[in-house]
Amino acid sequence: MKRSLPLSTVLPPKQGCKSEIMDPHYNAILLGKDPIENEILVNSLNNYISVDQYNGETEYRHQEGQAEPDLFIIHKQLAKGDGVTTCESIRKELNYNNASILMVLDSDSVYHKIKCYEAGADDYIVQPYHPEELIRKVKRLSNSSIQKKNQSLLTETATNDALDATKTAFEAMRATSDLGVVIKFMANCQASTSLEAIALQLCIATSSLDVTCIVQIHDNEAFHTFNQNNDVRQIEAQLLQESKNKGRIVEEDNLIIINFELL
């Protein structure tokens, strides 16, 4: 007996077209094999979810800028390709782990159901199915997807907040550490009884900040050069001697030389 269908169900849908009535919070991708079956399925969901239709994974991938949908509805036998393989590809290659996947099966085979679950599907529905069964499954899976996306967003936000807090803490520790070095240097200078002792304290302080320091003190025509280990090379002492009249701050390669007079 010939089956009668509403006019809208016998017209092949345009690929990638959206149903006119949609819920802005939910969207689905339908990868089907038969235009008429696809239209029947879309009409069943028309008042609940926005559905984009494609012949298979390849056509879907050709659409640039695709965001992860809330739900994939995939026929096991596609017009182009295999639904189970497509399901597995969505999980592993597209890395869509928050979207739910509903497989549409032609038979009630336990083997096919197991294959769908192994490929990453969340649920299945066997044809022929009652529209209410389809709607209930789609609602449950869509809600589950939204919850997973929200949880992922919260986790990402918490991770970013933790990283920011850690960075702030390290900066604070570093600032405190630098300040501590300066305070200790000033205290040691107060206890020093000679310029040589102050020069040594400066070398010690800068060394704790991972800076190599050489101090040269000029007394009339004589000069004395110091570093923390008291092993200044002749070329280093000569460079400081030659730079004393070049200005307050002198840059030589990767060195910075600071000249100042003690009053």
Secondary structure, DSSP 8 states (H G I E B T S, - for coil): ------HHHHS---TT-B-SS--TT-EEEEE-S-HHHHHHHHHHHTTT-EEEEESSHHHHHTSTT----SEEEEESB-SSSBHHHHHHHHHHTS---SSEEEEEESS--HHHHHHHHHHT-SEEEESS--HHHHHHHHHHHHHHHHHHHHHHHHHHHHHHHHHHHHHHHHHHHHHHHHHHHHHHHHHHHHH--SHHHHHHHHHHHHHHTT----EEEEETTEEEEE-TTS---HHHHHHHHHHTTS-SEEEETTEEEE-----
